[in-house]
Amino acid sequence: MSSSLQEQQQQALDAFTKQRQALIDAREEIRTLSVTARSRDGVVEVTVGHDGTPSGLRFLNNRFKEVTGQALAASVLEAMAMSRSQMTSRAMAVLQGAGGAAPSGLDGGVLDRLDLGRLLDGGSLEEVLAPRPAGGEGRG
């Protein structure tokens, strides 16, 4: 192998190692995120964690006593949807900042099978490309 080819391979490996570390750091940052959103009517606030799971629900200024059950439910759902949407935006911004956003328009092939969690945890190529378990597990 020529020294030029070896240098190119080393540069590619160095770039991959740097990108991988940036994605690991981004994943850890995303895991610490939480977002709180308030319904437009100001009745409720919902906090969600990095995975969109609610971690807090707060009724503000006892205004919930003034609304119907149906309106209160709508306020809760609205605040939850808003907080999840904001969480998605923040997580995508972190991922894009690490250079990890996939180009839009990808519609299958290897990228659909890629298990980012396994890749970042040092999995082998076979593990990284293995089919994901049913039920949404295997997300990184």
N, C-alpha and C positions, 0 to 999 in steps of 0.2 A: 504494500500500500504506500502511495506517495505521501510525503510529509504534508503536502497541501491538502490532500484528502483527510489525513489524520487531524489536521488543524480544523478543517471544516466540521468534522465529526465532533471534535472536542468543543468547538463553539456551539454546535447544536445541542450537545449534552449540557453544557453550561447554561444555555438559554432555557432549556427544558427544566433544569434543576431550579433555576431562579423563578420561572413561571409556576412550577409546582409549589414552591415555598410561598409565593404570593397567594396562591389559591388556598393553601392550608391556613395562612394567616386570615384570609378573607372569611373562610368557613368559621374560624374561631370567633371572629368579630361578629359575624351574623348570629352565631349562637348566643351572644350576649345582648342582642337587640330586643327591645320591647317598644311598643307604640301605644299611646293612649289617644283615643279620639272621642269627641263629644258629639252627641246628636245635634242636629240643627236647631231643635227646639230647646236645647239646653237642659233637658231633663236627666240625661244619663251619660256617663262616661264608661267606655270599655277599654281595658288594656289587654293586648295580646302579646304573646311571646314570639320568638323567631319562627315557630312553626304554625302560627296563626291560632294557637289554642288560647282561649281567654284565660287570663290570670288575674283579672280584676274587674269588678263591676261596681260602679258608684252612682247612687242616685243623688242628684245635686239639689240642694236647697229645699228639700221636701216637696219639690214641684210635682213629683210623681203622684201625690195625693190629689192633685187637681185634674188629672187626666184619666181617661177610661183605661181599662185593662188592655184593650186593643191598641190604643194609642201608645201606651207604655211599651207593649211588646214591639210595636213598630219602631219606637225610639231605640230600644235595645238592639234590635236587628240592624238598624241604620248605623248606629255607633260601631257595632261589631264589624259590619261590612267596610266602613270607612277605615277602621284601624287595621284590618287585614289588607286592604288596598295600599295603605301607607306603608305597612310592613313589607309588602312585596316590592314596592318602589325603593325603599331603603335598602333591602337586601340586594336587589338588582344593581343599585348604585355601587354598593360595596364590591359586588362581584365584577362589575364592569371596571371599577377602579383597579382591580387586580388583573385586568385583562382576560377575565374568564367568561365573558359573554359569548355565546355561540352566534355565528352570523345568522340573520333571519333567513327564512326560506329553506332551511334544512328540513327534509321531509323523510328521513329514514336512514337506513344503513347503519354503519358502525356507531354513529353518534347516539342513535336511539338505544343502543345496547350498552353504551359506556356507563359504568358505575363510578361516578366521580369520587364517592366516598372510598371505595376500594383503591382507586388510583392514588388518592392523596394519602391513604394509610399504607402505601407501599405494596399493594397487591401486585401479583404477577399479571402478565398480559391476559392469560387465560381467565383469571379471576375477575379482572376488570371488564372483560367482554362477556362474561357468563350471563345467562338470562337472569333477570331480577326475579326475586320471589314475588308471588302474588300478594296483593294487599298493600302495595305501595312501599314495602320495605326495601332497603338498599339505597335509598336516596341519601346523598351526601351533604 
